[in-house]
Amino acid sequence: RCAGGDAAGAAPRSGEQGPYAARLARRVVGGSRGGPAAAASTRAAERAVRRRGSDGARRVAAMAHVLDERKPLPESILWRLQDSFYDKINIRAWSEAIVPNFVTSNCYIATCYARAIVGYMRDWFLRSDHADPTKPIYIVEIGAGHGKLTFLLIRKLLAMSEFFPHPNCFKFIMTDFTENNLNFWDKHEPLQQYFDAGILDMAQFDAVTDRELRLVRSGEVLDRSSVVNPIIVVSNYIFDTLKTDAFRVVDGELQQALCTVISTQAEADPTHPDVIRRIRCHWDYRPVTPESVYDDPHLRNVLRYYVDAGRDASILLPLGGMRMVDTIAHIANGRMMLLAGDKAYNHEEELLGLRDPHVAIHGSFSLMVNFHAVRLYVESRGGFARQTPHMDGFKCSSFVLGATEDACPEYRYAWMDAMHTFGPDNFSTLQRCIKDETPAPSLKNALAVLRLSGYDSDIFYKFKQVLYDKAPYASEKQQGDIRRDVGLMYANYYPLQKTKDIAFEVGRLFMTLKLYGEAVHFFEESQRHCGEHHVSWYNMGICFNYTNQLDEALRCFTRSLEIASDYRDAQQWKQRIEARMRVEAAAAARKAASAADGEDGAVGASGVTLKVDTGAGDDGGEDGEGAAGAAGGAGGRGDVRPGELPHN
């Protein structure tokens, strides 16, 4: 709770108006990106400031379409815009790739988190006198969003079940503040097996303000009276979207940032999510003390630490995240472990120097997270923290309340081994560099990255072309390994983006390996998850041709042409199948006639052995087209080149 100090939006101190308006004109009206017209507008605004003082400032404000003026960051209109974005855009934020999510929702980070969770559960149930083995530890994902991390975490935890302290030791709870996301989870197929088994539930939950969780499926209410074991919290890319306060220390003086939010145009509804992409922020500062800003003694301790350090620093204080810690600690009777990943500062050295807060726009918006401050906050409450060691890249931190470090040896070992040796950011960087900086990765490289990832479907998708091109020429053992690896990967597939059709790509790969029956299964999966597509029908037609199911092949090519009548490859294949069926019908008639006459069924009436032209033999057909030619590939070498989706 903000209290004391100047009132929000208060008039600036004497002598401040001119410089404030001048900075506003330079940094907001046009700026350096708007070309000559914008530059002229900026110069005109600055002249107005010099001529008219406060009148000029008001003119600049009018020119800039101010939405919110000189407010402490937690009180800014920014947070209403953020809530509006996630409430109105909901699951489309991820299904349409508006908000990035790979680094926080992949199999590798899920494995790292699962190891830390299992270590913590073993420490609690096997070492604590307060543990109740008849009750589970609740694992709560805050802001689960699309739900992919929940899905992967449950899978990774169940794979480690032989190391559980006892069976049924956890129950996973997905949460979000918007009901729209709960409606999506309730119907999303990959989650249903876990809902039905009772190891997964969900709750609409505001982690900053709510004091209990009401579970939708079971009807349970989790509060101080019902929760007896600790709560484990998972929170990726959440701290950076919750309310944040901003300060700086200048020559030993603590100053609080005041935010002015401006749009590039007049806004009929200033809280509509589309406004986010047009906003700019301007910053001013006012002197404060820790005691004048916060009532919470632990927040005061954090600010006092930075002031007493005696160094100029720019400090973001993740208020929403700290209040989330307070909320969960309240529900869990002071016992919790939090796993968090974000674009963040883990080290005090990263805060040194004076700079304005940076508001990053990516559909929604986010700010850097000060995990160092969260560590100070947790330590002030008697807890301890573990953090990834590097200053660059994506950061992970873990915060524990209600236990000492000595009481958590397995958790500490798991964190050290999983996060310090080769953490999630290291993996994310490695896979990206191999893909972007290696012109032609080998098959072994691609498979090694897939296996290191924990069989992640996004990694398969990134390296799919390597598999298509090189798997057909691999040894029998390698092809067997590929088949196993792809099966493990597909078990981790969480359908979300229809433009990233993993089932279709597995079908294509299996066609190149001549596993036609399995390929058909995955093309059917593609239709189920991502919708009907003429290329899927076309590829299934080729598969049925190779397995001599001509009626099914004809049905597939016909359906492909019903969807895309000008699809030339399907037209050619349909004609070939019809021709083959006529030839085989004629052969069957000759055989029947020969049988009736007592003649050899393999020889025609003329005594010449019949040859059926399938148009798709292993040599690609006599005209060199076959499966390869009809699909645009090179014939004559035994390849099967399935059709590709247009976005590939």
N, C-alpha and C positions, 0 to 999 in steps of 0.2 A: 504494500500500500504506500503510495506516495503521499507525503504530508509535509507541511511547512514549506519554507522557501517562498519564492515569488509565485503568485497565482499563475495558473496555466494561461498563456496568451497575454501576460502582463506587458505593459508598454516598456520599451527598452530604457536603460539608464540614460541619463543626460549625456549628450555627446555621442551616443551610439548610433543614432538614426542614419546619419549620413553614410558612414562606412558600411553599415548593414545593407542599406539600399544599393550602394555601389556594388558591393559583392554580389548581391542578388541579381543585379542587372548583368554583371559580367558572367555569372555562372549559370543563370537560368534562362534569360531571354535570349534565345538563339544560340549562344555559346559559340564554340569554334567549329561546329559541324554544319552550321546552317547556310554557309556560303555568303556571298556579298550582302544579300538582303538582310540576313540575320545579323551579320556584323554591323551593318548600318543601324539596325534596330537597337542593338546593344549600345552603340556609341550615343545614339539619341537618348536612350534611357539614362546613361551615365551623365550626359549633359544636363538632363532634367534634374537629376539628383544634386549636382553641383549648384544649379541655379535656384532650386526651390526647396532644398532640404527635405523636410517631412512631406511636403506636397509632392516632391519628386518621388519619394519612396512609395507613396500611395499610388502614384501613376504607374510605377514599375509593377506594383502588386496587381493593379488592374490589368496591365498588359500581359502578366504572366499567369493569370487565372489561378490565384491562390486557393487551395482547398482547405488548408489548415495552417495556422501561423504560430510559430514560436511556442511550441508545446514540448514538454518533456517527452521523450520518445515513447514511453509506455502509454501515454495518453493520445498518441497521434492517430489520425484517421487511417494510417497504414494498416493497422490491425483489423479494422472493420473491412477493409478491402481484402485482406488475407482470408478472413472467415468467409466472406462472400464468394471468393474464388473457389475455395475447396467445397463449399456447400452447393454452388451452382454447377461447377465443372465436374465435381466428384470423380467417378472412376475414369472419365475421359482424360483426366490429367495424366494418366499413365497409359491407358490403352491407345491414345493418340500421340504418345511420346512428347507431351507438352512439358512434363517435369521429368528430369533425368532420374533413373533408379537403378542402373546396373550395379554400381559400386556398392550399394547398400542392400541389394536383394539378389545375390548370387549364391551358388552352392558353396563357394570357398568361405565367404564370411559366415554363412550359416554353420559350416563345420567348426570354424573357430569359436563361434558363440556357443555351440552345443558342447564343445569340450569344456569351456569355462562353466557352463551351467551344470554339467554332470559333476565336475569337481566340487562346485559349491554344494550341490545336493548331497554328495557323499560326506562332505565335511559336516553338514548340518545333521543328517540322520544318523551318522555313525559316531559322531563326537559330541553332540550337544545333549545335555540333560533335559533341555526344554522341548526336544523334538517329539512330535506325535505321529508315529508311523501309520496311524489309522486315517490320517488326513493328508491330502496332497500338498505339495508346494505349487502355488499358482504362478504361472509364467504369463505375464501380461504384456502384450505389445501395444504400446501407446501410438495412436495414429497409424494403424495397420494399413490404411489406404487400399491398395490393390490386393493385399493379402498374400502376396508371393513369398515374402520372408517368413510369415507364419507357416505356410505350407512346407517350405524347405527346412525350417527349423524342426518342425515335428518329424519330418522324414529322417533328418540327421540324428535327432535324439533317439528315435526308435531303433535306428541302426546301431546305437550304442547301448541298447537295453541290457546286454549281459553285464554291464558295469554299473547298472543302477543299484542304489543301496537297498532297494526292495521294489517289488513290482508295483505298478500303478502309483509311482511316487510324484507324478506331476499332472497338472491339468492346464491346458493352454487357453488363454482368453484373448481374443482379438477385440480391440476397442477403436473407436473413432468418435469424433464429436458430431458428425453428420450422419443422419439415418440413411441417407442414400447409399453410403458404402456398406452399411449392414445389410441392406436389401440385396446388394450385389453378392456379398459373401453367402447369404442364405440360399442363393440359387446356383452358385458357381460349383460346377461338378467336382473338381479336384478336392474340395474341402468336405464334401458330403460324407465320405467314409470316416473322417475323424469326428465330425458332428455325431454321426450315428453310433460310433464307438464310445462316445462320452468323454473323450480326451480333449475335445475342443468345444468352446462356447464363445459367445460374443456379447458385447455390451456397448451401448451408447454412453460415452464417458468423456467429460471434460476434465482432463487431468489437473487443471489449474484450480478449479472451483468445486468439483464434486467431492464428496466425502464417503462415497460407497460405490460399489459396482453392482448393478442389477443384471444378472445373466439372462439372456433372452431364451435360450433353449431349455435350461434346467429350472429357471425361476429362482435360483439361489441369489441371495444378497450377501455380498462380501463386505464386511465392515469389521470394526475392532472386536466385536463380540463373536464373530464366526470364523475369523482367520486366526489360526493358532501357529502355523509355520510361517517362515518368511515369504515374501513376495519377490519374485525375480521380474525385473522390468526390462523390456527391450525397446529401444527408442532410437531409430536411425532416421537421420534427416528430419528430426522433430524439433530439437532445441533451436535450430536456425530459423524456424518459422513461428516460434512462440514469442511473446512479448519480451523485448530487450530494452534495457536502459543503457545510456551511454554517458561516460565521464572522461575527463582527462585530468592529469595532475601536472600543473605548471608551476615550477619553482616552489613546490611544496603546498600549493593551493589546489583543493579539489574543486573542479568545475563540472556542472551537469550540462549535457548537450540539450539544446532546444531545436526542434525540427520544424521547418516550414516545408509543406508539401505543395507542389505546384504542378499543374497539368499544362500541356502544350495547347489545350483548347478549353473552351467553356464546357462544363459537364452538367448535363441535365440531372444525372444521378451520380453523385461523386463516389458512391460506394459500389458501383457496378464493377465486376471483375475486369472488364475490358479497359477500365481506367488505368490499371496497373502499368500497362505498357507505355503509357503517356506521362507518367509521373517523373518528377525530378525532386530532389531533396536539397534544402539549404540548411546550414547548421550555424547556430550561435551558441554561446556558452554563458552560464551564470555561476558565480561562486556559491558553494553550498558546503555543509559539513555532513558527515555520515549520520549524525543524530538528527539533523533537520530533514533528511530525505526519507529515512526508514525507521519504522518501529521495531522491526525484527532485529534482535541483537546479533544474530549470525550474519545477516547482510551488512550490518554496521561493522562487524569484525573484518569482513572481506574488504570493504572500502578503506577501513583504517589501516589494513596491511599495506595497501598500495600507497597511501599517503605517507606512512612511516618509512617506506622503502627509500624515499628521498630522491626518486628519479622521475624525470618527465615521462609520462606514459599515457597511452590512449586505451581506455578500458571499456569494453562492452560487458555488461552484466546481464546474463541470460535469466531474467526474472521469471519468465514462464517455466523454464526448466527447473529452477530452484524451487518454485512453488509446487511443481510436479513431484519433486523429491519429498517435499513436506506432506503432500497429499497421500502419497503411497506409504510413507513412513507412518502416517496417522492410521491408515487402514490396517497396516501390518504390525501395529503395536511396536513400532520402532525398529523392526528387523526387515531389511531389504538388501537386494543387490541390483544395481542398475548397469546395463550394458548400453552404451551409446556410441554411435558413429556419426561423424559430421565433418563439414569443412570448419576447422576449429584451430584454436591455439591451445596447445598442451603445456607450453613453457612460458615462464614469465618474460624471458628475453624477447619473445615475439611481440610483446605489448609495448616495448620501449619506443619513444618518439611520439611526436604529435601529428595526428592525422584525423580527418573526419571519418565517421562511420561510412562504410560502403554498402549501399543497398543494391544487391544483384537482382536483376529482373530476368526471369525464365518462365514466363507464364504467370506464376505466382512471384513472390520475391523472397529473399532470404538475406540474413546478415551472418557474418562470421560468428562462431560460438567460442566463448572464452571458457574452455574446460578447466583452465588453471584456476579461474574464480570458483567454478563448481567444486573443485578439489578443496579449496580453502573453506568453502561453505560446509562441505561434508566433514572435514576435519574439525571445524568449529563445533559440529554436533557430535563429535566423538567417534567418527567413522574413519575410514581410510580409502585410498584410491590406487588404481593401477592404470597406467596410460602407455600408449605406444610411444616409442622413443624419439621418432624423427620429427623435425620441424616442418618438412615439406610434405604436401600431399594430404590425403584423406586420413583423419585421425579417429582412433577409437579410445574410449576411456571406460573404466568400470569403477563404480562407487559403491561402497559397502557400509551399511549402518547396522548396529546391533551385534557386531562381532569384532573381535580383535584379529589382527593379522596372524597371530600365532594359532588361532582357532581355525584357520582356513588354509592349511598347507596344500591340499589337493587343488583347490581353486587357484592359489598363487602359482603352483607349478604349471597348471593348464594354461594360465594367462601368459606366463613367461615363454612356454614352449610354442604356443599358437601365435601370439602377437609380437613377441620380440624377435623371434628367429626369422619368420617370414610372414608378415601380417597381411591383412586384406589389401592395403594399398600397394604393397610389394607385388602381390599377385595381379592386381588390376593393371599395374604398370607393365609387368612382364608380358601379359597376354596382348596388351595393346601394342607394345613395341615389336613383338614377334609378327603380329599381323601387319603393322604399318611399315616396318623397317626391313622386313625380309621379303624380297621380291618373289621368291618361289620357295615357300616353306616345304620341307620334306614331309612325307606321310608320317614318319616317326615323330617329327616335331609337333605336328598337328595333334596326333594321338596323345603325346606326352602332356601338352597343354590341357587337353580335354580331361585327362585323368587327374592332373594336378588340381584342376578346378573342382573336383568332386563330381564330375559328369554333369556340367552345367549346359543347359539347352542353348543359351546365348553364345557360349563358346563354340558349340557345334555349329551354330548358324554362321559364325564369323569364319570358320575354317571349312565350310561345306564344300567349297570349290576344290580345295586340295583333296578331299576325300573322293569327290566325283572323278577327278582326273586320274588319281593314282591307285585307288582301292582296287579297280579291276585287274591291275597288273601285280598286285601284292601276292605273296605266297599264300598257300592254303592256311597256314597257321595264322598269318596276319589277318586274313579275311575272317577267320573264326574269332579273333580278338576284336576286330571291328564290329562284328555282329553283336558280341557281348557288350562292348563299350556303348554302342548306340542304344541297346536295350536299357542299360543303366541310366543313360542320359534321358531317354524318353520317360522313364519313371519319374524324373524330376521336372518334367515339362509342366508348366503352369500357363495355360492359354490366356493371353491377355491382349496382345496386339495382332489383329488379323493380317496385317502386312508382314508379320514374322511367323509364317506358317511352318512350324517345325515338322509336323506330321507329313506334310507334302514333301519336304526336303528329305526326310528319311525314306519315303517311298521312292523318290528319284534315286537315292543312293542304292537302295536294295535292287532297283531295276538294273543298275550298272553291274551289280554282283549276281544278276540272274536269279534272284530270290523273288520270283514273281508273285507267289502266293502271299508272302509277307508284305510285298510292296502294295498289293491291292488293299490289304488291311489298313495300311497307313494312309493311303489315299481316301479310304472311307472315313478314317479318323479326321483327316483334313476337312472333308465335307461337313463333318459333324461339328467341329470346333470353329472353323473359319468360313463356312458357307460353301455352297455349290459353285464349282468353277469348271469351265469347259475343258481346261487343260488337265484337270484331275480325271475327268471322264475319258479324255483322250489317252492318258497314260494307262489307265485301267484297261482300256481296250487293247493296248499293245500287250499288257501282261496276260490277258485272257487269250490273246492270239498265241502266245508262246506256250501256254498250257493247254492249247487245243480245245478251248471252250469258246467255239466260234459264235454261238448264239449270244453269249454274254459279251463277247467282243463287239458284235454288231450293235447290241443294245447300248453299249458305252459310246461308240462312235456316233451313233444316231443322236444320243442325248447331248453329246458335245456340240453337234451341229445345230441342235435345237436352241442351244444357248448362244452359239456364235456361228451363224450359217456360212460365214465367209472364211472359216478356219480351213485353209487349204490342206494342211497335213491330215486333218480328220477326214476331209473329203476323199483324199487319195487312199487312206487306209480303209475307209468304208467300202470303196469300190473294190479294193483287193480282197477284203473279207467276203464280200458278196460273190466275187469271181471264184474264190476258193470254195465257198459253200456250194456253188453250182457245179464245180468240177468234182467235189467230193460226193455230191448227190448223184451225179452221173456215174461216178465210180461205184457207188453203192448199188445203183440200178443195174450196172453191168455185172457186179458181183452176184447180185440176187439172180439175174438171168443165167449167169454161168452156173451157179449152184443148182438152179432148176435143171439145167442141161447136163449137170455132172462134170462141168469143166473146172479147171483151176481158177479160184477166185482172184488170184494175184495177176492174172493175165487177161488182157482185153480180148475182144472178139477177133481182133486182127492178129492176136498172138504177141502183141507188144506190151511189155510191162508198163503200167500207167505211172506217170510222174505228176504229182500234184504240185503246182506252183503256188506256194504260200505267199510269195512276195516278201517274205521276212525270214529267210533261213539264217543259219549261223554265219554265213558268209555275206550277209547283208542283202541277199537277193541277187539274181543274175544281172539286174540293172544297177547294182551297187547302192540301192536305196534302203530297202528293208526298214527296220526300226531306226537305224541311224540316219538314213537319207531322208525318210519321211519327217523326221524330227529336226532336220537341219544339221545333223552331224555328218562325220565322214564315214562312208560305208566301206565294206571290204575287209574290215579287220575284226569283226565279231563284236563291236561295241553295241551297246543299247543306249541310245541317246534320248532320254525322255524329254517331253516338252517342259518348258520352264514357265513359271508365272511371270507376267509382264514386269513386275517390280524388281525381278532378279536381274 
